[in-house]
Structure formats: C-alpha cells, structure tokens
Amino acid sequence: MLFSEELLGAMECLLFVAHEPLSVKRLAEILELKEAEVEELLDMLSGEYEKSGRGIQLVEVAGGYQVCTRPEFAAYVEKLYKPQTQALSRAALETLAIIAYKQPITRAEVEQIRGVKVDGVINTLMEKGLLEEVGRKEGPGRPILYGTSNKFLQHFGLKSLDELPDPEDFVAEAGDAETAVEEGESR
C-alpha cells in the first residue's frame, strides 16, 4: 500500500516526542489507521533509517516502538549529556533478577532466596521505576506482590520478559568458568 509522506512524517514525529515506547495499537488510534497499516509504516520508517545511515534507528522495546540513537554514536551523545546515572549495585541487580524471573513475588520470598533483608533495595528499585506492585498474595497479611515494570524492559532493551536469558545458561557459563580456572591452576 502506498502511504503519503505526511503519514510517515506524522508517525516519525509521534515516535520522536513520546517519552515511552508507543504500541502499534496506540499509533493506529492516533493516526486513524489499521494496525497492519501502522506495521507497514513502521517497516518503511525503519528501512529509511537503515539505508540512509542516519544516527537514529527505530527500536521495538517494551511492547512498543521508539526512536533511539544508534549505539555506534553513543560516545558523542555521552559527551553532550555526560550521563550521571548510577550503576545498579550488585544487591540491586540480584534482587531485580530474582523478581524478573520469579514474578509475581513477595518481599519475604525474595529475602528467602537471597538470604538477606531487601527492604531498602526494593524501595530503591521502586523509586527508579524498575519494579512495581502487581497485586496482593492471598493469605495472612496479604503481602504485596512485586514485578518488573515497562521501565525495566526499556532499561535493559527488552521487547518482553520472554527475551530474558535462560537461567540455565548462567549455570553452564559459571561451570565453564570454574573448569577454566581449575585447568589453569593444574598447569
């Protein structure tokens, strides 16, 4: 189907000004198009970015689409913005991983897995918007259930939780690293 340059430009504007990824459904509502037409427009826009070698690209992330800078130009963007973002601590990453793989999960269940209190870590992750309350567990006290947010998906560049690496891969890699260390010691 042929689309006008105006529609392509309108979509590009929407993706540019949006603070979060826009779903095909939302774009279809705004542009008053069918979802299949929006998908075709997204393919066209992505293709134009690819073939022209622009500094931006169209990325599918967190259940939607977003215009982002290309990774090869990150050094220039960093010079402009000099990011002051703090890396997540090991405790935060461990807690986040447990929640990502076991969600929905209560604070007590996370503490049981980690073997330490996680109140502060969960509060920090909630403040950063990486976690959210997703409900309450049935039972005494009806504890809060936690899960990851769309911001988590954005932060880690995931389309959905299905893209999380298989935990068994980590066990295999850890075993390979141990074997390599042992072999190095026996030489």
Secondary structure as GFF3:
##gff-version 3
##sequence-region A 1 187
A	DSSP	alpha_helix	5	17	.	.	.	ID=ss1
A	DSSP	alpha_helix	24	31	.	.	.	ID=ss2
A	DSSP	alpha_helix	35	52	.	.	.	ID=ss3
A	DSSP	beta_strand	56	61	.	.	.	ID=ss4
A	DSSP	beta_strand	64	69	.	.	.	ID=ss5
A	DSSP	three_ten_helix	71	73	.	.	.	ID=ss6
A	DSSP	alpha_helix	74	81	.	.	.	ID=ss7
A	DSSP	alpha_helix	90	102	.	.	.	ID=ss8
A	DSSP	beta_strand	105	106	.	.	.	ID=ss9
A	DSSP	alpha_helix	107	114	.	.	.	ID=ss10
A	DSSP	alpha_helix	119	127	.	.	.	ID=ss11
A	DSSP	beta_strand	131	136	.	.	.	ID=ss12
A	DSSP	beta_strand	144	148	.	.	.	ID=ss13
A	DSSP	alpha_helix	150	156	.	.	.	ID=ss14
A	DSSP	three_ten_helix	161	163	.	.	.	ID=ss15
A	DSSP	alpha_helix	167	185	.	.	.	ID=ss16
###
